[in-house]
């Protein structure tokens, strides 16, 4: 069991307690506990079995007992009790952006509304606007939120889906009957949003199939079984995600893995190409007439079709088949290509650990530079720094750079708020003290799209702006972005030489991968960043690289594949061409 799942259960308990009018101190304890567990370093199962949960700040005796119960049994009695007491419709309402447990409880107690359909009807009839503290604007937001929930129901963020599927794959991988195993589907293709999971397993003999199926349905990660046979089993995981397991012969494995990786559009286009050459391809093999063309892996499948191997991330029918036939597929960026990490936070603002601790974690990953980007003064909610605090932080960085000399270079950066009019949150004399500036929007999300576009363009026109941060502001499955004309923003960034961030936080994945090629074709460099607030957050680099590969990014497209001196030269050249260096 991973810490993300434990944290999500604790957060759910906090919400359910609040929905039922629970003790505010107990609610806050579970909220704090969820954050503490989410920020843990290491494996939570190891901590539980070693009896070391009492070393985790924010966990008292009661929460330690609850976490231990969950990790060791797969269940938390309090959570299940609350789930049985709270109507399912109220739990669904928690997914509506901006509608928290207190307001849901108010609606329920005032109007006895317990389903999304009834809530929608109450909005449409004006009943919600008439409630104390709501009004027409809140009612409209709730209606929009209901539509958002409906559109994204039964969908999961990549990290949640991958974690759930990997727990299953890891358990099956240990079985002696398994010859080869892989997670397939949209997880393998690194889609940012996943509907369900597919796992493909191969066996040497048919008799090995059922022990694998029996193991799957008995796993603690499985909440219910919806189907079980000799070649396919279907289950619902504790996360709520559906998972299909396919068990095939090892000879069939490459074809099954390819087929169930998808995408459907890629497979259909590939079959059309093959058919034109008298070849049939399906999950059982590639056939010329009745003759099977043997392939030991996917590389040989593509070779048999007269094309280069197409990486799973690219299989979306966006020109990859034509590029593979012409030998023009890109050499995609890898984690090993990344030399440094930009955009991390420390305890100077809303980070969880010190700059030193983030530096040591970066060194442990084998990287040679680290860009500290704490928040600017407007972000008071996140402990944003005023000009005096910036100067003190820079003194600390200077001292640490002396200590880490020859091993790691710490860069002086900031995540500087873009204000409503597009100006940046520091004066020019303060901006000039940073090695680089990431400019990001954290407020005024409701401005019209044309105003947001103007706002972003004015921000990147500031001569000290080095990188535009998370350019749409979206939070996947929670909040739509603020809707700027991104192509216009990218065009202007290309003219100015401003980079645009690919924020690797799986809540964001922003810039969207569908716009990566548009950006690089206009000369825009794209740093892959973790937006990390703790050493654990550096894991986001792995997620970001997966999305970068999906966007066809090569090492030369990614800013932080460059050595530190070249990155600093890039930032200096940006300012020089704009007359401030």
ABEGO torsion letter per residue (X at the ends): XBAAAAAAAAAAAAAAAAAAGBBAAAAAAAAAAAAAAAABBEBAAAAAAAGAAAABBGBBAAAAAAAAAAAAAGBBAAAAAAAAABBAAAAAAAABBGBBAAAAAAAAAAAGBABAAAAAAAAAAGAAAABBGBEAAAAAAAAAAAAAAAAABGBBBAAAAAAAAAAAAAAAAABAABABBBBBEAAAAGBABBABBBBBBBBABAAAAAAAAAAAAABAABABBABBBAABBBBBBAAGBBBBBBBBBAAAAAAAAAAAAOBAAAAAAAAAAAAAAGBBBBAAEBBBEABBBBBABAAAAAAAAGBBBBBAAABAGAGAAAAAAAGABBBBBBAAABABBBGBBBAABABABBAAAAAAAAAAAGBABBBBBBBBAABAAAGBBBAAAAAAAAAAAAAAAAAABGABBBBBBBBBBBBAAGBBABBAAAAAABABBBBBBABGAABBAAAAAAAAAAAAABAABABBBGAAGBBBGABBBAGBBAAAAAAAAAAAGBBBBBBABAAAGOBBAAAAAAAAAAGBBBBBBAGBABAAAAAAAAAAAAAAAAAGBBAAABAAABBAAAAAAAAAAAAAAAGAX
